[in-house]
Amino acid sequence: MKTVGSLKAVALAAALVFVLGVSAAQAADMMMEKKSLYERLGGEPAVTAVIDDFVNRAAGDPAVNFTRVGSGGKTWDATPENVAMLKKHLTQFVCSVTGGPQAYEGKDIGATHAGMKITDAEFNAIAGDLIATLDKFNVPEAEKNELLAIVGTTRGSIVEAPAEAAY
């Protein structure tokens, strides 16, 4: 038995084929383009799994300096409760900025990271951890690049330590 959603999708595809004179495959491609990044990533369950792996990976990466110890800035206590809250807020953030229905309930990103003295190198390291996680979950290149572009917009709110000069 077909659901109302699948019947609507079939009707839309048929209309695209009839009105625009496109093939069924082209109609399917056009309909796929209408899906949000959130939907193309697999929704909240997939985002939650990615965030869980990503946070665990980044926490173990010395190049990220997850707890900020020795950075000369504000440190972060990685208690199980704090890590769980971080994962919750990151999941909400990714879901909300990719077109999902979730609302981000965390603090302002700039305010949260103020005083941590995060460097460009550390931001790049954590971005590398995100890429590794997305690759582990076989996220398609287009979706991966779209998500990385969105995440990249946070750099200015997170990085506050000047880049070290390369001589």
N, C-alpha and C positions, 0 to 999 in steps of 0.2 A: 504494500500500500504506500502510495506516495504522500509526502507531507505537503502542507500548503506552501512552504518555502520552496520545495523542489518543483511543485507545479508552477509556481511563479517563475522560477528559473527557466523551465522548459518553455513557458509562454513567451518570456523575454527573448530567448534564443530563437524561437520560431518567428517572432516579430522582426528581429534583426535580419534573419535570413530572407524573409519576405520583403520587408520595406527597403533594406539596403542592398539586397541582392548579393549578400556575402555567403560564403560557404558555411556549413555547420561548424567547421573547425575555426574559421575566422570569428564566427559569432561567439564560440566558447572562449577564444582568446580575448575578445572585447569584454565579455562578462568578467573574466578573471581580472582584467585591469581595473574593474570597479571595486574589487575587494580592497579593504584597508590593509596596511602593513600588519596590523594586529591580527587580522584574519589569516593573512598569508603566512605569518609566523606560527600559527596554530592556536592562537588565543591564550587565555590565562594559564591553562595547564602547561603549555609549551614554554611560555615566558617564565613561569615559576621554576621549571626544571633548569632552564638556562641560567637564571639568576642564582639558583642554588649552587650549580657547578662553578659559575663565574666567581662568586664570592669566596668559595672554598679555595679556588685556584689562586685568586689574587691575595688572599690572606697568607698563603704559603710562599708568595713570591717576594724575596728580599728586595728586589728592585722597586717594588711598589711601596714598601715600608708602611704596611697596612695600619699599624698602631701608632705610627709617627714618632716612635721612641728615637731619640737622638737627632731629630730634625731641627731642634731649636724652636719648635712651635708647639702648639697645643697637641696633646696626645689623645688617643682614643682607646678606651678600655674595651677589649674584644670579649666581653662576657657572653655566655650563651644567649642571654636576654638581649643584649645590644646587637649581636650578630643576627638574631631572629628579627629584630625590628629593622635592621638595615636591609635584610632580604625582603621583608614586607614592603618597605618604602621603595626599594629599587624595582620590585615587581609592579607596584602601583605606578611608578614613574614611567617605566617602559610601556606598560599597557596604555596609560593615558596619552603619551606622546605618539603612539603608533595607531591611534584611532579606536582604542578599546573604551568600554564604558566606565572603567574604574577611575576614581578620583584620586589624585596624589594627596596624601594626608601628612606628608613630611614637612619639615622646615624648608625655608628658602635655601636653595643649593648654595648660593654665595655665603649666606650667613652660617650655614652648617660647616663649610670648609674654611671660613675666615680664621686666620691665625694658625693654620696647620702648616703653612709654608710649603705647600705642595709644588714641586717643580715640573717643568715640561717633561723632563726625563721620566719622572714618576707617573705622570699622566699617560705618557706614551707606553710605559710598561704595563699599566693597567688596561690600556686599550689593546695591547698585545694579548693580554690574558682573555679579554672579551673575544677577540678574534679566534683564539685557540678554542674557546668554549663553543662559539658558533660553528667552527669547523667540526668539532667533535659531534655536534648535533646535526651535521650535514645541512645547515641552513644554506639555501641557494644564494649564489653570488649577488644577485640583484637585491634581495632582501637584506643580506648582510651589509652591503654597501649603503643601502637606504638607512638602516639602523645606525651604522657607524657615523653617517653624516649627521643624524639627529643627535647622537651622543656627543659628537665633536663640537656641537654648539654650546656645550656646557664648559668647555675648556676655559673660557674667559672668566667664568664664575668660580672655578675651582683652583686654577693655577695662580699662585701669587708670588712665588719666588722667581726672580729673574733667571732666564736660561744662562747656563755657564758658557762663557766664551770658549770657542774652539780655536786653539792656536797651533 
